Amino acid sequence: MTNNGAIPLSDLRTGQEATVVRLEGGVGFVGRLAALGFTPGVTLKVVRNPGHGPIIVSLLDTQIALGRGQASGVQVRPLTPSAR
């Protein structure tokens, strides 16, 4: 892990919970994800990450699908161990 335990969201496995640390990317990308609720300090849970295709996360009482590239721009700090 790097950056005080922060890892890309795409590295989390199904069932893991994490806190958003920061968003990495262009202004449009960061703005879009912030509008969806991906802001520093928010807790999320990975609903589905099969290792390929989109990653589905639950945050702020909604489920959001992110492409793997998008998920790699969301730096998180895991709260729970891997469910796999």
FENSULFEN-V505326 format. One record per residue. N is the residue number from 1. RES is the residue in three letters. OMEGA is omega in radians with two decimals (999 if undefined). BURIAL is 1 if it has 9 or more other C-alpha atoms within 8 Angstrom, else 0. Layout:
BEGIN
n->{N N}
res->{RES RES}
omega->{OMEGA OMEGA}
burial->{BURIAL BURIAL}
END
This chain:
BEGIN
n->{1 2 3 4 5 6 7 8 9 10 11 12 13 14 15 16 17 18 19 20 21 22 23 24 25 26 27 28 29 30 31 32 33 34 35 36 37 38 39 40 41 42 43 44 45 46 47 48 49 50 51 52 53 54 55 56 57 58 59 60 61 62 63 64 65 66 67 68 69 70 71 72 73 74 75 76 77 78 79 80 81 82 83 84}
res->{MET THR ASN ASN GLY ALA ILE PRO LEU SER ASP LEU ARG THR GLY GLN GLU ALA THR VAL VAL ARG LEU GLU GLY GLY VAL GLY PHE VAL GLY ARG LEU ALA ALA LEU GLY PHE THR PRO GLY VAL THR LEU LYS VAL VAL ARG ASN PRO GLY HIS GLY PRO ILE ILE VAL SER LEU LEU ASP THR GLN ILE ALA LEU GLY ARG GLY GLN ALA SER GLY VAL GLN VAL ARG PRO LEU THR PRO SER ALA ARG}
omega->{3.13 3.05 3.10 3.08 3.14 3.10 3.07 3.08 -3.12 3.13 3.14 3.12 3.11 3.11 -3.13 3.04 -3.11 3.04 3.10 3.13 3.13 3.08 3.13 3.13 -3.13 -3.10 -3.14 3.13 -3.12 3.13 -3.14 -3.12 3.09 3.10 3.10 3.11 3.12 -3.14 -3.13 3.12 -3.12 3.12 3.11 3.09 3.10 3.13 -3.12 3.01 -3.08 -3.12 3.09 -3.14 -3.07 3.08 3.12 3.12 3.07 3.06 -3.12 3.08 3.06 3.08 -3.09 3.07 3.11 3.00 -3.10 3.10 3.10 -3.11 -3.14 3.09 3.11 3.12 -3.07 3.02 -3.10 3.09 -3.10 3.08 3.13 3.11 -3.12 999}
burial->{0 0 0 0 0 1 1 1 1 1 0 1 1 1 1 1 1 1 1 1 1 1 1 0 0 0 0 0 0 1 0 0 1 1 0 0 1 1 1 0 0 1 1 1 1 1 1 1 1 0 0 0 0 1 1 1 1 1 1 0 0 0 0 0 0 1 1 1 0 0 1 1 1 1 1 1 1 1 0 0 0 1 0 0}
END
